[in-house]
Structures are given as structure tokens and as C-alpha cells.
Amino acid sequence: MNGGTVLIARLDSMGDVLLSGPAVRAVAHGADRVVYLAGPRGAEAAALLPGVDRILTWCAPWIAADPPPVDRREVTDLVGRLSGLGLDAAVLLTSFHQSPLPLALLLRMAGVPRISAVSEDYPGSLLDVRHHVAHGIPESERMLSLAEAAGYPPPPGETGRLAVRRPLPDTRWLTGPDGYAVVHVGADAPSRELPPDLAAKTVAALTERGHRVLVTGSADEADLAAEVAAHGGTDLAGRTTVAALADVLDRAAVLVAGNTGPAHLAAAVGTPVVSLFSPVVPASAWAPYGTPVRVLGDQRAPCADTRARTCPVPGHPCLASVSSDDVLTAVDELLGER
């Protein structure tokens, strides 16, 4: 089982890829070479994972939230690229609602002799290891358990925590001295983001409490970040790569964010997180892992477990019930522990 070139696939977003880190390290311990197949939104994060030797990027029509049409030439091209890697095995990492079987079929067409995945659906001859896991366990543990089932136990001394490659880019020219608070706006899905009004009130409250506050977000979230930062923060939206954002978070005292990739990036650098967590997916699986965390939000709200990308309940009650005072209390608790 050991040695050879192994493909690891996780085809969705930044946070999903970061959560695969312990599984990647387990596979890398037993393989000669690890190739990571990532989606466009996860490729930058994949480059930060210890143990990855090469990255391929492909947008899977059965995974992407805004899927492209199936293009025969692109699929054929992917099979050709995979065929040329000399793969000895593949470990396909998915969430409970995703199927590994379309990719398993393409890998069989590429001649991969051993394929492992979690699959509720009957896989026929597409999988050599069909693994089962309990619903709702932490996503990182779910993926690590598959790596072990595939024959790649963690190396001795492995902590199972998330991690990134170091050194990280030095962003002190952008942030100033260490020890600030970060408030991140936006998320891949509106239902999972920090409510803008709460974000603005949190920035104002943290500033009044004497914290220096940085507001982060993607370039697409620049307008929202500017509005939030106007309440006392410094706006960094759109000014960092994923690696640079990791450094910003590494030197922060705390992050306040919704259920979004940067919350998992903070966990990967060991920064405490106040997680405003919409229960459209279970916090048991998706809350920041392996770092001090406070989960806020009504986890029994009517939207629970719906996987809705836009809040299906008027007024977004699961997070509207949280106040800036609640956030400050959680920040104080985390900083006290730290």
C-alpha cells in the first residue's frame, strides 16, 4: 500500500480543502508523491497544505454550486491528464451530500487501479474501498478516517489539527503590529455569512472596547467590507491572497466570522474563532476545528440541516438572535483562555 503516486481529490471550496489537511498528511506519510485535484475555489488553499507535491485544478459539474455545463472535450482532457500522472491510487474526499462516483468513473477510465471513497450509493466496480462514516462527525475526522481505511494511517505524533505550509507571506506592512481583531464579511453562500448589520455593530463595539479591528473579505465583497469598516475598522477586502490572509489571521488575537473558508484558515494557524454559525449544515461537522472556538447562533432554528444557500426563513432568525454584546462576551472568553 505504501509508496507510489496518490491522487487526493476535494473539488469544492477553501474551507473544505483546509479541512482535508490531516488526511493529506496521512496519505503523504505513506506515498512517494501526492497530487491534489482541487476545484477553482479550493486550489489556492490546496497549495498551502503540507504534503501536497502537485495541484491539478478542474471544475466538477456535479460539485460546483454554480456548475458549468458538461463539456465532452474538457472531460476527455481531464482523463488524459490523469492518465499521464502514473497514479497508483486515489482517495476521493467528499461531504455526505456529494457523490464520489462520477470522478471514480473518470479515474477508472484513466487507468487508476485502486480508488477509495465514502459512498452511500452502490459503487459497482468503481471503488476498491467503500468506506462508511457516522453522520455529523467533524468533517476533518471524516476525511481522515477514509485515508486510514484506504491504508494510510497518520504518521507518529500526528495531532490531527489543521495546518498550513510555512513560512507565510509577511503582511505586517498591511496590518501593523500583531494582536488585532479580525472581522470577516461574506461567505460562499448568503445563508452562512455574518449578517452585515451585526458585523458593523461588532466592529464598532470592538473598537470602543479598545481593540484594533481589521475587516477582511474577497474582492467581490469589497463594498460590503467598506461599509462595515466605516464603523471603526481598517478595510483589507480584496487585498490578500489566501496565503497572505493566513498570515493576517496568524497574527490576529481573534477572528469573528460566519461559516466561511477564512474561519477554517484561522483554525489552521491556531487563531481563536467566534463562529456565527447558521445551522443550514451541522456545526458538529463544520464548526472551526482544532482551535478555541465559540459557536453563536440558534442551532435549532427552522433552517437547520436544510443546506440552503439563501436563508429560507424571513429575518434570518438563527443569526438575528445574536447581538454584538454576545460577540464581545465570546471574544472576551477566548482572549481570556488564550
C-alpha positions as CSV (number, residue, x, y, z in Angstrom):
1,M,0.0,0.0,0.0
2,N,2.9,2.4,0.7
3,G,4.8,4.3,-2.0
4,G,3.7,5.4,-5.4
5,T,1.8,8.4,-6.6
6,V,-1.6,9.0,-4.9
7,L,-4.3,11.4,-6.1
8,I,-6.3,13.2,-3.4
9,A,-9.4,14.9,-4.6
10,R,-11.6,17.6,-2.9
11,L,-13.4,19.6,-5.5
12,D,-15.2,22.4,-3.6
13,S,-14.1,25.4,-1.6
14,M,-11.3,26.8,0.6
15,G,-12.7,25.5,3.9
16,D,-13.3,22.0,2.5
17,V,-9.8,21.8,1.3
18,L,-8.2,23.1,4.5
19,L,-10.2,20.5,6.5
20,S,-8.7,17.8,4.3
21,G,-5.2,18.6,5.7
22,P,-4.9,15.8,8.2
23,A,-6.0,13.3,5.6
24,V,-3.4,14.7,3.2
25,R,-0.6,14.3,5.7
26,A,-1.6,10.7,6.4
27,V,-1.5,9.9,2.7
28,A,1.7,11.8,2.2
29,H,3.3,9.8,5.0
30,G,2.7,6.6,3.1
31,A,3.1,7.8,-0.5
32,D,6.1,8.9,-2.6
33,R,4.1,11.7,-4.2
34,V,0.7,13.3,-3.6
35,V,-1.2,15.0,-6.4
36,Y,-4.2,17.1,-5.2
37,L,-7.2,17.6,-7.6
38,A,-9.0,20.8,-6.5
39,G,-11.8,22.9,-7.8
40,P,-11.1,26.5,-8.8
41,R,-12.3,27.9,-5.4
42,G,-10.0,25.5,-3.5
43,A,-6.8,25.4,-5.4
44,E,-5.1,28.3,-3.5
45,A,-5.8,26.5,-0.2
46,A,-4.5,23.2,-1.6
47,A,-1.2,24.9,-2.3
48,L,-0.9,25.7,1.4
49,L,-1.3,22.1,2.6
50,P,1.8,20.3,3.9
51,G,2.3,17.1,2.0
52,V,1.0,18.2,-1.4
53,D,3.5,17.9,-4.3
54,R,1.4,18.9,-7.3
55,I,-2.0,20.5,-7.8
56,L,-4.5,20.0,-10.7
57,T,-7.5,22.2,-11.0
58,W,-10.8,21.2,-12.5
59,C,-14.4,22.5,-12.0
60,A,-16.6,19.4,-11.5
61,P,-20.1,19.9,-12.8
62,W,-21.5,17.7,-10.1
63,I,-19.9,19.6,-7.2
64,A,-19.8,23.3,-8.0
65,A,-22.5,25.5,-6.6
66,D,-22.7,27.3,-10.0
67,P,-21.9,24.3,-12.2
68,P,-20.7,24.7,-15.8
69,P,-22.3,22.6,-18.5
70,V,-20.7,19.2,-19.1
71,D,-18.2,19.6,-21.8
72,R,-17.0,16.4,-23.5
73,R,-13.7,17.8,-24.5
74,E,-12.9,19.1,-21.0
75,V,-13.8,15.7,-19.5
76,T,-11.7,13.9,-22.1
77,D,-8.8,16.3,-21.4
78,L,-9.0,15.6,-17.7
79,V,-8.9,11.8,-18.2
80,G,-5.9,12.3,-20.4
81,R,-4.1,14.5,-17.8
82,L,-4.9,11.9,-15.1
83,S,-3.7,9.1,-17.3
84,G,-0.3,10.8,-17.7
85,L,0.3,11.0,-13.9
86,G,1.1,7.4,-13.4
87,L,-1.3,7.2,-10.5
88,D,-1.2,4.1,-8.2
89,A,-4.2,5.1,-6.1
90,A,-6.8,7.7,-5.5
91,V,-8.6,8.9,-2.3
92,L,-11.7,10.8,-3.1
93,L,-12.8,13.2,-0.4
94,T,-16.4,14.4,-0.3
95,S,-19.1,15.7,2.0
96,F,-22.1,13.5,3.0
97,H,-24.3,15.0,0.3
98,Q,-21.7,14.6,-2.6
99,S,-21.1,11.5,-4.7
100,P,-17.6,10.3,-5.5
101,L,-18.8,8.1,-8.2
102,P,-18.6,10.4,-11.3
103,L,-14.9,11.1,-10.5
104,A,-14.3,7.5,-9.7
105,L,-15.6,6.6,-13.2
106,L,-13.2,9.1,-14.8
107,L,-10.3,7.7,-12.8
108,R,-11.1,4.2,-13.9
109,M,-11.1,5.5,-17.5
110,A,-7.6,7.0,-16.7
111,G,-6.4,3.5,-15.5
112,V,-6.2,4.2,-11.8
113,P,-6.0,0.7,-10.2
114,R,-7.1,1.5,-6.6
115,I,-9.8,4.0,-5.6
116,S,-11.2,4.7,-2.1
117,A,-14.2,6.9,-1.1
118,V,-17.1,7.2,1.2
119,S,-20.2,6.2,-0.8
120,E,-23.8,5.6,0.2
121,D,-24.6,4.6,-3.3
122,Y,-23.7,1.2,-4.7
123,P,-20.4,1.7,-6.5
124,G,-20.2,-1.5,-8.5
125,S,-16.6,-1.8,-9.8
126,L,-15.8,1.9,-9.4
127,L,-14.4,1.7,-5.8
128,D,-12.0,-0.7,-4.2
129,V,-12.6,0.7,-0.7
130,R,-16.1,1.7,0.1
131,H,-15.9,3.4,3.4
132,H,-18.8,4.3,5.8
133,V,-18.8,7.0,8.5
134,A,-21.3,8.3,11.1
135,H,-23.3,11.3,10.0
136,G,-22.4,14.7,11.6
137,I,-18.8,13.9,12.8
138,P,-16.3,16.6,12.2
139,E,-15.5,16.9,8.5
140,S,-11.8,16.7,9.1
141,E,-12.2,13.5,11.0
142,R,-14.5,12.1,8.3
143,M,-11.8,12.6,5.7
144,L,-9.0,11.3,7.9
145,S,-11.0,8.1,8.6
146,L,-11.2,7.5,4.8
147,A,-7.4,7.9,4.5
148,E,-6.9,5.3,7.2
149,A,-9.4,2.9,5.6
150,A,-7.6,3.4,2.3
151,G,-4.4,2.2,4.0
152,Y,-2.7,5.5,5.0
153,P,-2.6,5.8,8.8
154,P,-1.5,9.1,10.3
155,P,2.3,9.4,11.0
156,P,3.5,9.0,14.6
157,G,2.9,12.2,16.6
158,E,0.2,13.4,14.3
159,T,-2.1,15.8,16.1
160,G,-5.0,15.8,13.6
161,R,-5.2,19.6,13.7
162,L,-5.4,21.7,10.6
163,A,-2.1,23.2,9.3
164,V,-0.6,25.3,6.5
165,R,2.8,25.5,5.0
166,R,5.2,28.0,6.5
167,P,6.7,30.5,6.2
168,L,3.7,32.6,5.2
169,P,4.0,35.9,3.4
170,D,4.8,38.8,5.8
171,T,1.8,41.1,5.8
172,R,2.8,43.4,8.7
173,W,3.2,46.2,6.1
174,L,-0.6,45.9,5.6
175,T,-1.8,45.1,9.1
176,G,0.6,46.9,11.5
177,P,1.6,45.2,14.8
178,D,0.2,41.8,15.9
179,G,-2.8,41.3,18.3
180,Y,-5.7,42.9,16.4
181,A,-9.2,41.5,16.0
182,V,-10.4,40.5,12.5
183,V,-14.0,40.6,11.3
184,H,-14.6,38.7,8.1
185,V,-17.6,39.6,5.9
186,G,-19.2,37.4,3.4
187,A,-19.2,33.7,2.7
188,D,-19.7,31.4,-0.3
189,A,-23.5,31.3,0.5
190,P,-25.5,34.2,1.8
191,S,-27.2,32.0,4.4
192,R,-23.8,31.3,6.1
193,E,-22.3,34.8,6.2
194,L,-22.0,37.2,9.2
195,P,-25.1,39.5,9.0
196,P,-23.8,42.9,7.7
197,D,-25.6,44.9,10.5
198,L,-24.1,42.6,13.2
199,A,-20.7,42.9,11.5
200,A,-20.9,46.7,11.6
201,K,-22.1,46.8,15.2
202,T,-19.3,44.3,16.2
203,V,-16.6,46.4,14.6
204,A,-17.9,49.5,16.5
205,A,-18.2,47.6,19.8
206,L,-14.7,46.1,19.5
207,T,-13.2,49.5,18.6
208,E,-14.9,51.1,21.6
209,R,-13.5,48.3,23.8
210,G,-10.0,49.3,22.6
211,H,-9.3,46.6,20.0
212,R,-7.8,47.5,16.7
213,V,-10.0,45.9,14.1
214,L,-9.2,44.7,10.6
215,V,-12.1,43.9,8.2
216,T,-11.4,41.2,5.6
217,G,-13.4,39.9,2.6
218,S,-13.0,38.9,-1.0
219,A,-12.7,41.4,-3.8
220,D,-16.4,40.7,-4.6
221,E,-17.2,41.7,-1.1
222,A,-15.3,45.0,-1.2
223,D,-18.4,47.3,-1.0
224,L,-19.8,45.4,2.0
225,A,-16.4,45.4,3.7
226,A,-16.0,49.1,3.2
227,E,-19.4,49.7,4.8
228,V,-18.6,47.6,7.8
229,A,-15.1,49.0,8.2
230,A,-16.5,52.5,8.2
231,H,-17.6,51.8,11.8
232,G,-14.1,51.8,13.1
233,G,-12.1,49.2,11.3
234,T,-9.4,49.0,8.6
235,D,-10.6,47.6,5.3
236,L,-8.4,44.8,3.8
237,A,-11.0,43.3,1.5
238,G,-9.6,42.1,-1.8
239,R,-6.0,42.9,-0.8
240,T,-4.8,39.5,0.2
241,T,-4.2,36.1,-1.4
242,V,-5.2,33.0,0.6
243,A,-1.6,32.7,1.8
244,A,-1.4,36.3,2.8
245,L,-4.8,36.1,4.6
246,A,-3.4,33.1,6.5
247,D,-0.6,35.4,7.8
248,V,-3.1,38.1,8.7
249,L,-5.1,35.6,10.7
250,D,-2.0,34.0,12.2
251,R,-1.0,37.3,13.9
252,A,-4.6,38.1,15.0
253,A,-5.8,37.7,18.5
254,V,-9.3,36.5,17.4
255,L,-11.5,36.2,14.3
256,V,-15.2,36.9,14.1
257,A,-16.8,35.3,11.0
258,G,-19.7,33.3,9.6
259,N,-19.4,29.7,8.4
260,T,-16.8,30.5,5.7
261,G,-13.4,29.4,4.5
262,P,-11.4,32.0,6.5
263,A,-12.8,30.6,9.7
264,H,-11.1,27.3,8.8
265,L,-8.0,29.2,7.7
266,A,-7.9,30.7,11.2
267,A,-8.2,27.3,12.7
268,A,-5.3,26.1,10.5
269,V,-3.0,28.8,12.0
270,G,-4.3,28.3,15.6
271,T,-6.2,31.6,16.0
272,P,-9.4,31.5,18.1
273,V,-12.7,32.0,16.3
274,V,-16.1,33.4,17.2
275,S,-18.2,31.5,14.7
276,L,-21.6,33.0,13.8
277,F,-22.9,29.6,12.6
278,S,-26.0,29.2,10.6
279,P,-27.3,25.7,11.1
280,V,-28.1,25.0,7.5
281,V,-25.3,22.5,7.9
282,P,-24.4,20.9,11.3
283,A,-21.9,22.7,13.5
284,S,-20.8,19.3,14.7
285,A,-19.3,18.7,11.2
286,W,-18.4,22.2,10.1
287,A,-17.5,24.4,13.0
288,P,-13.8,25.6,13.1
289,Y,-11.8,22.5,14.1
290,G,-8.9,22.2,16.5
291,T,-8.7,25.8,17.7
292,P,-10.5,27.6,20.5
293,V,-14.0,28.5,19.3
294,R,-17.3,29.9,20.4
295,V,-20.3,28.9,18.2
296,L,-23.1,31.5,18.3
297,G,-26.5,31.3,16.7
298,D,-29.6,29.3,17.2
299,Q,-28.7,25.8,16.1
300,R,-32.3,24.6,16.4
301,A,-33.7,27.3,14.0
302,P,-36.2,26.1,11.3
303,C,-33.4,26.3,8.7
304,A,-31.4,23.6,10.4
305,D,-30.0,20.9,8.1
306,T,-31.6,22.3,5.0
307,R,-28.3,23.0,3.3
308,A,-30.0,26.2,2.0
309,R,-27.6,28.7,0.3
310,T,-30.1,31.5,0.8
311,C,-31.9,31.8,4.2
312,P,-35.3,30.1,3.8
313,V,-36.8,31.8,6.9
314,P,-37.7,35.5,6.8
315,G,-35.4,37.6,9.0
316,H,-32.6,35.1,9.2
317,P,-33.6,34.3,12.8
318,C,-30.8,31.8,13.5
319,L,-28.2,34.7,13.5
320,A,-30.5,37.7,14.0
321,S,-30.8,36.5,17.6
322,V,-27.1,37.2,18.2
323,S,-26.1,40.7,19.5
324,S,-22.8,42.5,19.4
325,D,-22.8,42.1,23.2
326,D,-22.9,38.3,22.7
327,V,-20.0,38.6,20.3
328,L,-18.0,40.7,22.7
329,T,-18.6,38.2,25.5
330,A,-17.3,35.4,23.3
331,V,-14.3,37.4,22.3
332,D,-13.5,38.1,26.0
333,E,-13.8,34.4,26.8
334,L,-11.5,33.4,24.0
335,L,-8.9,36.0,24.8
336,G,-9.0,35.1,28.5
337,E,-8.3,31.5,27.6
338,R,-5.5,32.4,25.3
